[in-house]
Amino acid sequence: MPLFLQVFQEDSIMSGYRHPRSSATDCVLSLFQMTNETLNIWTHFLPTWYFLWKLLSVVLLYSAWRDSYTWPLLIYLISICLYPLASTCAHTFSSMSARARHIGFFWDYGALSFYSLGSAVAYSHYAFPDRWIDSPFHRYFLPIAMGNSILCTGLACSSRLGLPFLHYDHDSTKRFPESPRPRFSNALRMLAFAYPYLFDSIPLFYRVFLCTGEGCTNSSTNVLHVYHIGLAFLTGFLFDYIGHSHQLFHVCAILGSHTQMQALEEDMRMRRPWLLEKFPPVTFSSSVGPALLCLLISVSIICLFSLPLLWLKPSKPSSLQLSGL
C-alpha cells in the first residue's frame, strides 16, 4: 500500500473510508452519511453537550464563583467536556489530509491527558479514603499526577510519528506513519493513557477493594466508584483488544465518565462537612493553578509536535494512489 494511504487506513477496517482530500465542508457533511467514522463522531459529539449542560448546572447550583470547594469538580467537568469535543473534531476532520489527521489526534491526546489531571484534582479533594487524608502520599499525589499528565501528552503524540525534527520534518519522506510499527505505536499509546489512570485510581482501589475498619470512607458512593472502575476496564482492555470496536470503546468511555462524575459529585456533597474540618480549604494553587499550568505545557507540547507538519508542504497524491480507496 502506498505510504500516503497507510496514514488513513487501519488494517482491521476494510471499507467505509472517506476521500483523503476531503474539504472541511465534506467532513461536516459526512456526519450524516454512513462511513466508518460516523458512530465514532456521534458517540462523543452528543455527550459533549450533555457534559457542558452539567458543567453549567453545577456552576449555577453551587454558586461556584463564590465557593472554592466546588472548583475541583468544575475542573473535572471541564476536562470531560474537552476530551469528547477534541475526539469529535479529530475524527470529523481526519480525512482532510495526513497533516490534519495527525494534528487533530495530537489535540485529542492532549485533551485525554488533561482529563487524567482533572480526575486527579477531583480525587485529591473529594475521593481519598479518610485515613489517607493529609498523608505524605496525599500531599504528593497532585504534583505526581501533573507530571503524569504532561508525560502522557508527550508519549501519546510521539506514538504517531516519533519525535519532531528528529523522526519527521519538512521532508514528507522522512515521516514514518504508525502503520509500519503498529504494535509499538499502540503499546506506547496504551502506556501513555493507562499509567496516569492507574496512578490516579490508587486511592479508589484502596478505598473500595482493600481498606477495612475505621477510616475507610464506607458510603453508597463506593458502588458508583466500582461501576466506574469496571467500565474503565471494559474501555481500556476488552473493547480495545478483544472486541476491536472503537464505537464501543467510545460508548464505554462516556458511560465511565458519567458514572465517575456522579460519584465525585456525591462524594463532594456528602463528605463536605468532614473534609472542610479535616483538610485545608481548596485554594487556587491546589486546584485551578495546577490545571492551568498542565494545560499550558500540554498545549506547548502539541504545538511542538505539530510545527514540523505545519511547515510541511503538502504533497498531492497521484490518481493511482487515490484509486486505491
LINFEN-V349456 format. One record per backbone hydrogen bond with DSSP energy under -0.5 kcal/mol. NH is the residue of the N-H (numbers start at 1). CO is the residue of the C=O. Records with the same first field share a line. If there is no record, write none. Layout:
NH->CO  CO
This chain:
5->2
6->2
7->3
8->5
9->5
13->10
14->12
22->19  95
27->23
28->24
29->25
30->26
31->28
32->29
33->30
35->33
36->16
38->35
41->37
42->38
43->39
44->41
45->41
46->42
48->44
49->45  46
50->46
51->47
52->48
53->49
54->50
55->51
56->52
57->53
58->54
59->55
60->56
61->57
62->58
64->59
66->63
67->63
68->66
70->67
71->68
74->70
75->71
76->72
77->73
78->74
79->75
80->76
81->77  78
82->78
83->79
85->81
86->82
87->83
88->84
89->85
90->86
91->87
92->88
93->89
96->93
101->97
102->98
103->99
104->100
105->101
106->102
107->103
108->104
109->105
110->106
111->107
112->108
113->109
114->110
115->111
116->112
117->113
118->114
119->115
120->116
121->117
122->118
123->119
124->120
125->121
126->122
127->122  123
128->123
131->215
132->129
133->129  130
135->132
139->135
140->136
141->137
142->138
144->140
145->141
146->142
147->143
148->144
149->145
150->146
151->147
152->148
153->149
154->150
155->151
156->152
157->153
158->154
159->155
160->157
161->157
162->158
165->168
166->163
167->163
168->163
169->171
172->170
174->171
175->172
177->175
180->177
181->178
182->179
185->181
186->182
187->183
188->184
189->185
190->186
191->187
192->188
193->189
194->190
195->191
196->192
197->193
198->194
199->195
200->196
201->197
202->199
205->201
206->202
207->203
208->204
209->205
210->205  206
211->206
216->213
219->217
222->219
223->220
224->220
225->221
226->222
227->223
228->224
229->225
230->226
231->227
232->228
233->229
234->230
235->231
236->232
237->233
238->233
239->234
241->237
242->237  238
243->238
245->239
249->245
250->246
251->247
252->248
253->249
254->250
255->251
256->252
257->253
258->254
259->255
260->256
261->257
262->258
263->259
264->260
265->261
266->262
267->263
268->264
269->265
270->266
271->267
275->271
276->272
277->273
278->274
279->275
286->283
287->284
289->284
291->287
292->288
293->289
294->290
295->291
296->292
297->293
298->294
299->295
300->296
301->297
302->298
303->299
304->300
305->301
306->302
307->303
308->304
309->306
310->306
311->307
312->308
314->312
317->315
322->318
323->319
324->320  321
325->322
